Amino acid sequence: MVENQRNADSTADLVLLTGATGYVGGRLLQALEQRGQRLRCLARRPENLRARVSAEIEVV
């Protein structure tokens, strides 16, 4: 039970963003990144997004 709590706590501030290469998603990505939000971005073509984001953002 304690292990599950740790996993939940470690992802509490993590936001999954889909559509980050699109018009709205791209602007949302910029806004969240400026706020210092932890992000995981889902992309159809991850290589197109990796060049545009900082190393702290996980792209899958």
C-alpha positions in Angstrom: 0.0 0.0 0.0 2.8 2.4 0.8 4.4 1.8 -2.6 1.2 2.8 -4.4 1.1 6.1 -2.4 4.6 6.9 -3.5 3.7 6.3 -7.1 0.6 8.5 -6.9 2.6 11.3 -5.2 5.4 11.2 -7.8 2.9 11.8 -10.6 0.6 14.2 -8.8 1.9 17.3 -10.6 2.5 15.6 -14.0 0.3 16.7 -16.9 -0.3 14.6 -20.0 -0.7 16.8 -23.0 -2.0 15.5 -26.3 -1.9 17.4 -29.5 1.2 19.4 -28.5 2.2 19.8 -32.2 -1.1 21.3 -33.1 -2.3 25.0 -32.9 -4.0 24.9 -29.6 -1.8 22.2 -28.0 1.3 24.1 -29.0 0.2 27.2 -27.3 -0.9 25.3 -24.2 2.5 23.6 -24.2 4.2 27.0 -24.1 2.0 28.3 -21.3 2.4 25.2 -19.1 6.2 25.1 -19.7 6.4 28.8 -18.7 4.6 28.0 -15.5 7.1 25.2 -14.7 4.5 22.5 -15.0 5.9 18.9 -15.3 4.8 17.6 -18.7 4.5 14.4 -20.6 3.5 15.0 -24.3 1.9 12.4 -26.5 2.8 12.9 -30.1 2.1 10.9 -33.3 5.6 11.8 -34.4 7.7 12.4 -31.3 10.7 13.4 -33.3 8.9 16.5 -34.5 8.2 17.6 -31.0 11.5 16.7 -29.3 13.4 19.5 -31.1 10.8 22.1 -29.9 10.7 21.4 -26.2 13.2 21.5 -23.3 14.9 18.3 -22.1 12.7 18.2 -19.0 9.6 17.5 -21.0 9.0 13.8 -21.6 7.8 13.1 -25.2 6.2 9.8 -26.0 
